[in-house]
Amino acid sequence: MPVDPTSIGVPDRVLAPDECFDAGARAAAAVDPAEHLLDDPHQRIFERLWQNEHSEAWLVSFWEPKDTGYHDHSYSSGGIYVIEGRVTEEPLVVGGPARVREYRAGDTFSFGTGHIHRMHHDPEAVSIHVYSPPLETVGSYEVVDGELTRTPCSPDHESPTSPELDRVLQGGGAAAQRTA
């Protein structure tokens, strides 16, 4: 079910991060998530609600728990509105404890360009993600041969998990071995 962004008051210009989550909340009011749910427990919902010159919105849900792995949204800011269930957001933190933030139905959050994070979606959580300008690429992060790497991929490609980066951040990687 496409959403006309002008009909829900989304400005026709590049949006600031807080305007992205506001647009997500407006889109949530215009969408019936039940119309988008899948019956197959091995699929995900990743449906574009709109895309124009300045912004785009996606309805996202997974039937199984999902870790997006660490990723960025290149030059796009973003805002997320949780319709149902629970998601957590974890920015990439180096040299300190993880900062995991939990969001439930009705909660919103935003981020600016260059923000590196991962998302955890509980089973059947439903959220709307608004990006401005529209995504051109998403960068996924992993540690390969001891070096942090960024791999650009298409925004409609599911981000891979970051198991080696997780290991390094938890103190078991090459950086910890060099200082031992």
C-alpha positions as CSV (number, residue, x, y, z in Angstrom):
1,M,0.0,0.0,0.0
2,P,1.8,3.1,-1.2
3,V,1.6,6.3,0.9
4,D,1.5,9.7,-0.7
5,P,4.0,11.7,1.5
6,T,2.3,15.0,0.7
7,S,-1.0,13.7,1.9
8,I,0.5,13.1,5.4
9,G,2.4,16.4,5.6
10,V,5.9,15.3,4.7
11,P,7.8,18.4,3.4
12,D,9.0,18.3,-0.2
13,R,12.7,18.9,0.7
14,V,15.5,17.0,2.3
15,L,14.5,16.2,5.9
16,A,16.4,16.7,9.1
17,P,16.7,13.6,11.3
18,D,13.9,14.6,13.6
19,E,11.7,15.2,10.6
20,C,12.4,11.7,9.4
21,F,11.0,10.1,12.6
22,D,8.0,12.5,12.5
23,A,7.4,11.4,8.9
24,G,7.6,7.8,10.1
25,A,4.9,8.4,12.7
26,R,2.7,10.1,10.2
27,A,3.2,7.1,7.8
28,A,2.3,4.7,10.6
29,A,-1.0,6.4,11.1
30,A,-1.7,5.9,7.3
31,V,-0.8,2.3,7.1
32,D,-2.5,-0.9,8.3
33,P,0.4,-3.2,9.1
34,A,-1.9,-6.3,9.0
35,E,-2.3,-5.7,5.2
36,H,1.5,-6.2,4.9
37,L,2.2,-9.2,7.1
38,L,3.6,-12.4,5.5
39,D,2.5,-15.9,6.3
40,D,5.9,-17.4,5.6
41,P,8.1,-17.4,8.7
42,H,11.3,-17.4,6.7
43,Q,10.5,-14.1,4.9
44,R,10.7,-10.5,5.9
45,I,8.7,-7.5,5.0
46,F,10.7,-4.7,3.4
47,E,8.1,-2.7,1.5
48,R,8.7,0.8,0.1
49,L,5.9,3.0,1.1
50,W,7.1,6.0,-0.9
51,Q,10.1,7.4,-2.7
52,N,10.5,10.9,-4.1
53,E,13.4,13.2,-4.8
54,H,13.9,14.0,-1.1
55,S,12.8,11.1,1.0
56,E,11.7,7.5,1.1
57,A,9.9,5.3,3.6
58,W,10.0,1.5,4.2
59,L,7.8,-0.8,6.2
60,V,10.1,-3.4,7.8
61,S,9.3,-6.6,9.8
62,F,10.9,-10.0,10.3
63,W,9.1,-13.1,11.4
64,E,12.3,-14.3,13.2
65,P,14.7,-12.4,15.5
66,K,17.0,-10.3,13.2
67,D,20.3,-8.7,13.8
68,T,21.1,-6.3,11.0
69,G,24.9,-6.2,11.7
70,Y,26.7,-2.9,11.9
71,H,25.8,-0.7,9.0
72,D,25.5,3.0,7.9
73,H,23.1,4.8,5.5
74,S,25.8,6.7,3.6
75,Y,24.7,10.3,3.1
76,S,21.1,9.8,4.3
77,S,19.7,10.7,7.7
78,G,17.0,8.5,9.1
79,G,14.1,8.1,11.5
80,I,12.4,5.0,12.7
81,Y,8.9,4.6,14.2
82,V,8.0,1.4,15.9
83,I,4.4,0.3,15.1
84,E,4.4,-3.1,16.9
85,G,6.8,-5.1,19.0
86,R,10.3,-4.2,20.1
87,V,13.5,-3.2,18.4
88,T,16.8,-2.2,19.8
89,E,19.4,0.1,18.3
90,E,23.1,-0.1,19.1
91,P,25.5,2.5,17.8
92,L,29.1,1.3,17.1
93,V,31.0,2.1,20.2
94,V,34.8,1.5,20.3
95,G,36.6,1.6,23.6
96,G,33.6,1.6,25.9
97,P,30.6,-0.4,26.9
98,A,27.8,-1.0,24.3
99,R,24.9,1.5,24.3
100,V,21.8,-0.5,23.5
101,R,18.6,1.5,23.3
102,E,15.2,-0.2,23.4
103,Y,12.1,1.0,21.5
104,R,8.6,-0.3,21.6
105,A,5.3,0.5,19.9
106,G,4.9,4.2,19.5
107,D,8.6,5.0,20.1
108,T,10.7,6.9,17.6
109,F,14.3,7.7,17.1
110,S,16.5,9.3,14.5
111,F,20.1,9.5,13.4
112,G,22.2,11.7,11.1
113,T,24.4,10.9,8.2
114,G,27.5,8.8,8.9
115,H,25.8,7.1,11.9
116,I,27.0,3.5,12.2
117,H,24.6,1.2,14.1
118,R,23.0,-2.2,14.3
119,M,19.3,-3.0,14.8
120,H,17.8,-6.0,16.6
121,H,14.2,-6.8,15.6
122,D,12.2,-9.0,17.8
123,P,10.0,-11.6,16.0
124,E,7.0,-9.8,14.3
125,A,8.2,-6.3,15.3
126,V,6.9,-3.8,12.7
127,S,8.6,-0.5,12.1
128,I,8.7,2.3,9.5
129,H,12.1,3.6,8.4
130,V,12.3,7.0,6.7
131,Y,15.5,8.1,5.0
132,S,16.4,11.5,3.5
133,P,17.7,11.9,0.9
134,P,16.7,8.4,-0.4
135,L,19.2,5.7,0.2
136,E,21.7,5.1,-2.6
137,T,23.9,2.6,-0.7
138,V,24.2,1.1,2.7
139,G,27.6,0.2,4.1
140,S,28.0,-3.0,6.2
141,Y,30.9,-3.3,8.6
142,E,33.1,-6.3,9.5
143,V,36.6,-7.0,10.6
144,V,38.6,-8.9,8.0
145,D,42.2,-9.9,8.6
146,G,42.3,-7.5,11.6
147,E,41.1,-4.4,9.7
148,L,37.7,-2.8,9.9
149,T,36.1,-2.9,6.4
150,R,33.1,-1.3,4.9
151,T,31.3,-3.0,2.1
152,P,28.8,-1.0,0.1
153,C,25.6,-2.7,-0.9
154,S,22.2,-2.0,-2.4
155,P,19.7,-0.5,0.1
156,D,17.3,-3.3,-0.6
157,H,19.9,-5.9,0.2
158,E,19.6,-7.4,3.7
159,S,22.6,-6.3,5.9
160,P,24.8,-9.2,7.0
161,T,25.7,-9.8,10.7
162,S,29.1,-8.7,12.0
163,P,30.4,-11.7,14.0
164,E,34.1,-10.8,13.9
165,L,33.4,-7.2,14.7
166,D,31.3,-8.3,17.6
167,R,34.2,-10.5,18.8
168,V,36.7,-7.6,18.6
169,L,34.3,-5.2,20.4
170,Q,33.9,-7.8,23.2
171,G,37.6,-7.9,23.8
172,G,38.5,-11.1,21.9
173,G,40.0,-9.6,18.7
174,A,43.3,-8.7,17.2
175,A,43.4,-5.3,19.1
176,A,43.1,-7.1,22.4
177,Q,45.8,-9.7,21.4
178,R,48.3,-6.9,20.4
179,T,48.1,-5.3,23.8
180,A,48.4,-8.5,25.8
